[in-house]
Amino acid sequence: MYKRVLVALDGSEVGETIIPFIVEIAGPLDLDVILVRVCETMPPTVFDGTQVVLEDPGLARIDAEEYLAPLAAELRNRGIKVTTQVRRGRPAEEIVKAAHDANADLIAMTTHGRSGLGRLLFGSVAETVLRQSHLPVCLMRMTESDVARRVAERKSS
């Protein structure tokens, strides 16, 4: 049975919709939860042909840690054992590596549900994880409009 689940988060509200599901299963199954955020390496950006902007990896790490901290605290408040990790690189590859390094039994994540041109332009991290991982992958399909609808339903209740 599953003992350790790696939850891949991308910093979006869509990505976070997997968390309620994890809360539901983590307690009864006594799962250890590992929240992972991957900081994607960005190439230098040139503005107006004169100004070059370089990514600050230290700042990206701090932002990712600050993003994960309240999510981990929420899980801990519910009695769930949780750790966090920030990794740097290509998201799909780092998610698979993180799961392997953590000795996880399951990877859980949300897919943004892109299709057509959006999928072609942005690719699918979830699909790549699904293809590259030897572990079971739990995918929850969610779109921006699904998230907006859920938020509206909560406000009207």
C-alpha positions in Angstrom: 0.0 0.0 0.0 1.0 3.6 -0.4 3.1 5.2 2.4 4.6 8.3 0.8 3.0 10.5 -1.9 4.8 13.3 -3.7 2.5 16.2 -4.6 3.7 18.3 -7.5 2.6 21.9 -7.4 3.2 24.6 -10.0 2.2 27.7 -7.9 -1.2 28.0 -9.6 -4.7 27.7 -8.1 -5.4 25.0 -10.6 -2.4 23.1 -9.3 -3.6 23.4 -5.7 -6.9 21.7 -6.4 -5.2 18.3 -5.8 -4.7 19.2 -2.1 -8.3 18.5 -0.8 -8.0 15.0 -2.4 -4.7 14.5 -0.7 -6.2 15.6 2.7 -8.9 13.1 2.3 -6.6 10.1 1.7 -3.5 11.1 3.7 -5.1 10.9 7.1 -6.8 7.5 6.7 -3.9 5.9 4.9 -1.3 7.5 7.3 0.6 8.9 4.3 3.7 11.0 4.4 3.2 13.9 2.0 6.0 15.6 0.1 5.0 18.9 -1.5 7.3 19.8 -4.4 7.7 22.9 -6.4 10.1 23.0 -9.3 11.6 26.3 -10.3 12.1 26.2 -14.0 15.4 27.5 -15.4 14.8 30.6 -17.4 17.1 31.9 -20.2 18.3 35.5 -20.0 15.7 37.9 -21.4 16.6 40.9 -23.6 14.4 44.0 -23.6 14.7 46.7 -26.3 17.9 45.2 -27.5 19.9 46.8 -24.7 18.8 45.5 -21.3 19.4 41.9 -20.3 17.5 40.5 -17.4 18.9 37.4 -15.7 16.9 35.1 -13.4 17.8 35.2 -9.7 17.8 31.5 -8.7 18.0 32.4 -5.0 14.9 34.6 -5.2 13.1 31.9 -7.2 13.9 29.4 -4.4 12.7 31.8 -1.7 9.4 32.5 -3.6 8.9 28.7 -4.0 9.6 28.1 -0.3 7.2 30.9 0.8 4.6 29.4 -1.5 4.9 25.9 -0.1 5.1 26.9 3.6 1.4 27.8 4.2 0.2 24.8 2.2 2.4 22.5 4.4 1.1 24.3 7.6 -2.5 23.7 6.5 -1.7 19.9 6.1 0.1 19.8 9.4 -2.9 21.4 11.1 -4.9 18.5 9.9 -2.5 16.0 11.4 -0.8 15.1 8.2 3.0 14.4 8.1 4.4 16.7 5.4 7.7 17.9 4.1 8.5 20.4 1.3 11.1 20.5 -1.4 12.1 23.1 -3.9 13.9 21.8 -7.0 15.4 23.5 -10.0 15.3 22.4 -13.6 12.7 21.0 -16.0 9.5 20.4 -14.1 8.6 16.9 -15.4 12.2 15.5 -15.0 12.6 17.0 -11.5 9.2 15.7 -10.4 10.2 12.2 -11.4 13.6 12.5 -9.8 12.1 14.0 -6.6 9.7 11.0 -6.4 12.6 8.6 -6.8 14.9 10.4 -4.4 12.1 10.5 -1.7 11.3 6.9 -2.2 7.7 7.9 -3.0 5.0 5.3 -3.8 2.7 7.7 -5.7 2.9 11.0 -7.6 -0.2 13.2 -7.4 -0.7 16.3 -9.4 -3.3 18.4 -11.3 -3.3 18.7 -15.1 -4.4 22.0 -16.5 -6.5 20.2 -19.1 -5.0 22.0 -22.1 -5.6 20.6 -25.5 -4.9 21.6 -29.1 -2.7 24.6 -29.5 -2.2 25.3 -25.8 -0.9 21.8 -25.3 1.4 22.1 -28.3 2.8 25.5 -27.2 3.1 24.7 -23.4 3.5 20.9 -23.5 2.1 18.8 -20.7 4.2 18.3 -17.6 1.6 15.8 -16.4 1.8 13.8 -19.6 5.6 13.7 -19.4 5.5 12.6 -15.8 3.0 9.9 -16.6 5.3 8.6 -19.4 8.6 8.9 -17.6 7.7 7.7 -14.1 7.7 4.1 -13.0 5.3 5.0 -10.2 1.6 5.3 -10.2 0.5 8.8 -11.1 -2.8 10.3 -9.8 -3.9 13.1 -12.1 -6.7 15.4 -11.5 -7.9 17.3 -14.5 -8.8 20.9 -13.8 -9.0 24.1 -15.8 -9.0 27.8 -14.9 -12.8 27.9 -15.5 -13.3 24.8 -13.2 -11.4 26.7 -10.5 -13.4 29.9 -11.0 -16.7 27.9 -10.8 -15.6 26.2 -7.6 -14.6 29.6 -6.0 -18.0 31.1 -7.1 -19.9 28.1 -5.6 -18.0 28.5 -2.3 -18.8 32.2 -2.1 -22.5 31.6 -2.7 -22.8 28.8 -0.1 
